Amino acid sequence: MTAEDPSKSPPCFDCATNATQRLDEMFIAMGQMKRIALGQTPAERAVFRKLHGAAHGRLVMDPNRPEALRVGVFARDELPAWVRFSSDTAPTSPDLGSTLGIGLKVWGVDGVNALGETGDVADFIMQNFPVFFVDNAEEMCEFTYAGTVLKDYPGYLRNHPKTDGIFNAMSAQVDGSVLTTQYWAILPFDFGPDHYARYSLVPDSRPPGHPVVDVPSDDKNYLATDLANRLLDDEYRFTFLVQAVPKSAGYPLDKATEEWPTDQYPYQPVATLILPKQDVCARGQAEYGQELAFNIWRTPVEQTPQGSIAAVRKVVYSHGADVRHQANGQPLEQPAKPRTQAPPLPKDDCIVKAVIYPPIGIARIGNAPEGYVVGPEVPNPKPLMAGDDPARNPYRDAEGRLLPQAARFRIYGVNAMGRIVRELTAAESGADITWKVHLANKKSAWYAFQLALDIPEAASADPTTLRNPTVADREALVLDAGENAIHAGHGKQSRKLTAGKFMHQGEPVYLGRMWCEEGDHRLLATGGRGFSSSCNGTKAITFGNNEGWHDDTSDGPVDAVVKLNGMELPVTPAWIVVGPPNYGPQRKSVRTMWDLMRDVAIRAGTLPKPARPSFTHDIYPVFERMTGLQWVNAGFAAGFGWNSANDFTKPEWIARLNDRSLANQETRRVLKNSFRHDAVDSWSPTPWPWVYGDAMNIPPAQTPRQYTSLTQTQLEFLDQWVAGDFDDDWGKVPVYTDFDQVPLDEQGEVLTRAALDFCLADAFHPGCEMTWPVRASTMYMEPFRFAHAPKGWVEPGMGAILSSDTVTISNGPLYGQLPGGITRWMAVPWQTDTGSCRSGYDPAYDPNVPTFWPARVPNEVLTRENYQIVMDAAQPAQARLAAFANRAAWVAPLGTTSYTDQINNMIHHFDHLGVVEVNPGPTDPEGAKLFPPLIEVEDQHIPIPDVDDTVDTKAVRAAHRTLSTKAPAPTGGGAGLRATQPVDLSRIDKVRRFPRGLR
């Protein structure tokens, strides 16, 4: 060191005469190897450590290039290439202001190169600034010594204003994309016997309609996201330029801070680097780019690098690559040929197994003795439109009784890879099929519901004890229809699934029916008719644990014996769950059962998580569902409904949400931050979605599970969406509305999602169709498919009290399932819980939100009387708007005398409650502007005489039809509704789960 320059190295450090050795020591031993010794995994490069992405392409020589430029690499015609885009900064540091680098490797340049290797690979290394910040190796050594040894870069820069100025200029250059910036090789190279050359890559201008949008961002990894997005959409090109200068011109080779004059020696095009459309996030692509080593000396001898900095790079880059590859267990040699895409799997039509889809079929209660509707078979089915004739209601029979929902099962033949070859239950399949279904209801013999046992709040609830604990004969509490079978293809086959008598009293309990239609091998199965009863004549008094009661929901395995070409195939079985009716058949909850089970499988490592979410299939549904809940909840109607600020079904909103540009990034961030994040939002009721959670309580429990959150996978997808790291595929990918549209190889996945998307994963309190055990990965044999207990398996006894510890025992209730194992956790009877799941239990905050299950159990609905006003073009606009905004309490038919009367009315007359149907909107010019093209309307609103089990339902319906067909009141807004005071539910036991407080 000297007084004039305290950052200068001492003579013994020897930068003047041994710069290469010292730089190798500082970059590799003191930097790279130290990080590796401290546990860096995988080992990284010494410089340009932050990867933005790796892309494959080709370097195509310009056929019109002058003969003088056909040197070395550029004497070839076309070469396969790989490109590594990076920044000279730490992998976790922000992109903004970093120096960008590009490593280009090409194959097909045979011979001994300047590095002394024999092969056919050549490398180019460039950066996004035309000069280096020091001139030569000695200065590079002094600079690195100041920072690495003295830890005093600022001191060096104060004494070297030229270097400081270059650094300032480099920092001032901010690029928005690695594909739209220019790169320079900065050092000179031999270019044949008579010339030196410098290289540059210049991005081509985009074709019309694809303007360059070069906007940087403060997002830490915006360059990687931009690269991935651009190459997914378009091909990108760079022109490779060479600046050839005669050696006789005498330009110094050790002045790396200076450019050569371009007026006298211009850059000339010699080739085009073409990067085709590709997914740089494809598995293994980034890792391949990281494994590649680049060295400017890996080039034909006639293009040998020049200058002392080039000499340093030869040693340091080779040493660094060897150290990194050695630490990572990778070959030290460069790949002899470029990575190519994996070839497609060969077509294999050999059927080795049969698989039943959907893996979980959903049937629903209905009290109509004849007729049925088939459950959704695509995630976005066309609605069953309401008709003008009430007798032709798509969800009811001629008497107004609810049609049951049937689950339809298909069998597919799959090859050894599990890929679908063909449907074996299709016509002319040649398969011989015997279907087997085993339904059971074990609710009354199981444990009472207090709280989900997989959350910490369970310790604060009452103990989970047996239902009907005084009944010694536990089998008398079980309704088991046994295994029933039908042989498909022998005419119309049908079998009733009837269990025994509950507590040996009354009639055998009907649990459902299984059948195949004439000429169709597919299985259809329905559940019970909504018959719930008490063995001792008591009334129901609580939401979930009514002693002495049973209902006729159920669940169990669906299996088959399949013979194809005379050989019996192994069969992957399915499961059927019979749940309550669907009173909002077109609606989905914000977090569906499919979302939850997908998250469980991803967390368990049994289902791969997509590298990038699809806007159409992963992002938009979250927003669309909140807007869709406008038809079943007044709070969602105001917050997200038609013409509200957050009406996410508006085309302009969809376009904005699907736009991954930086222009909309803050919009995406604000919307993402509106969703509940448990660690931040705790028990606040305001974040989205406005839905109660597993540990809800009135007054609110001070726990993040007071309200529902999206799944971890959904939240991670939203984070990627904010960063612009998603597929903006709206209108580019199919959205199936009819099963006939679905390609064969997608049918299994589509059936899986369709069934589960219309099941609730909100508030497992206890739930609608299924409850909290579905969060245990041990419940599944594979994603979305419940594990089946072995034949003859006897489940271990769990004792008088079920706890969070005992429930998880190996081979216990969270492992392979027996018939009735899924629905036993649910409320008994189902009507009492369905009738108790409302919204706004604390009206001091909001009478309409938060809510429990509006997608299946509506809260506030548009009545048919108000719909008629909306459709009446003769009405004033304000009257029509008022009628549209006026939502009636869906539970109003249950009466207002008491909560107990309400839930018992629900038990006996659940079919009186309205189904929210899809109706056409107004077509008159004014109405078409004011209202949506489709409007969802409650099909009926029939009051139930309080606690009268003998009511003449048919007479009540007839009277109601007479009333509802009268002309609506011209004032609008309330025609046909009764003014009622709601029953106060803030003190019922459903919402008082912590009698001794939350511990």
Secondary structure as UniProt FT lines:
FT   TURN            6..7
FT   HELIX           11..13
FT   TURN            15..17
FT   HELIX           19..24
FT   HELIX           25..32
FT   HELIX           33..37
FT   TURN            38..39
FT   STRAND          50..61
FT   TURN            63..64
FT   HELIX           67..69
FT   HELIX           72..75
FT   STRAND          78..87
FT   TURN            91..92
FT   TURN            96..97
FT   STRAND          100..113
FT   TURN            114..115
FT   STRAND          118..127
FT   HELIX           137..148
FT   HELIX           153..159
FT   HELIX           161..172
FT   TURN            178..179
FT   STRAND          183..184
FT   STRAND          189..190
FT   STRAND          195..203
FT   TURN            208..209
FT   TURN            220..221
FT   HELIX           222..233
FT   STRAND          236..246
FT   HELIX           247..249
FT   TURN            256..257
FT   TURN            262..264
FT   STRAND          268..275
FT   TURN            280..281
FT   TURN            283..284
FT   HELIX           285..291
FT   TURN            296..297
FT   HELIX           301..303
FT   HELIX           308..328
FT   STRAND          353..357
FT   STRAND          360..364
FT   STRAND          373..374
FT   HELIX           390..392
FT   TURN            394..395
FT   TURN            398..399
FT   STRAND          405..414
FT   TURN            416..417
FT   STRAND          420..423
FT   TURN            424..425
FT   TURN            427..428
FT   STRAND          431..441
FT   HELIX           443..445
FT   TURN            453..454
FT   HELIX           456..460
FT   STRAND          464..466
FT   TURN            469..470
FT   HELIX           474..477
FT   STRAND          479..487
FT   TURN            488..489
FT   STRAND          493..498
FT   HELIX           502..504
FT   STRAND          510..516
FT   TURN            518..519
FT   STRAND          523..526
FT   STRAND          533..534
FT   TURN            535..536
FT   TURN            547..548
FT   STRAND          549..550
FT   STRAND          554..564
FT   TURN            565..566
FT   STRAND          567..569
FT   STRAND          571..572
FT   STRAND          574..579
FT   TURN            585..586
FT   HELIX           593..604
FT   HELIX           615..619
FT   HELIX           620..628
FT   HELIX           629..631
FT   HELIX           634..640
FT   TURN            642..643
FT   TURN            645..646
FT   TURN            648..649
FT   HELIX           651..658
FT   HELIX           662..664
FT   HELIX           665..673
FT   HELIX           678..681
FT   TURN            682..683
FT   STRAND          691..692
FT   TURN            694..695
FT   HELIX           704..706
FT   HELIX           712..723
FT   TURN            730..732
FT   HELIX           739..741
FT   HELIX           744..746
FT   HELIX           747..757
FT   HELIX           772..775
FT   HELIX           777..779
FT   STRAND          780..782
FT   TURN            783..784
FT   STRAND          785..786
FT   TURN            791..792
FT   STRAND          801..802
FT   TURN            804..805
FT   HELIX           806..808
FT   TURN            810..811
FT   TURN            813..814
FT   TURN            819..822
FT   HELIX           823..825
FT   HELIX           830..834
FT   TURN            835..836
FT   TURN            843..845
FT   TURN            854..856
FT   STRAND          860..861
FT   HELIX           864..871
FT   TURN            873..874
FT   HELIX           877..885
FT   STRAND          888..889
FT   TURN            890..891
FT   HELIX           892..894
FT   HELIX           899..909
FT   HELIX           910..912
FT   STRAND          916..920
FT   HELIX           925..930
FT   STRAND          934..938
FT   TURN            946..947
FT   TURN            949..950
FT   HELIX           953..964
FT   TURN            970..971
FT   TURN            975..976
FT   TURN            986..987
FT   HELIX           989..991
FT   TURN            995..996
//
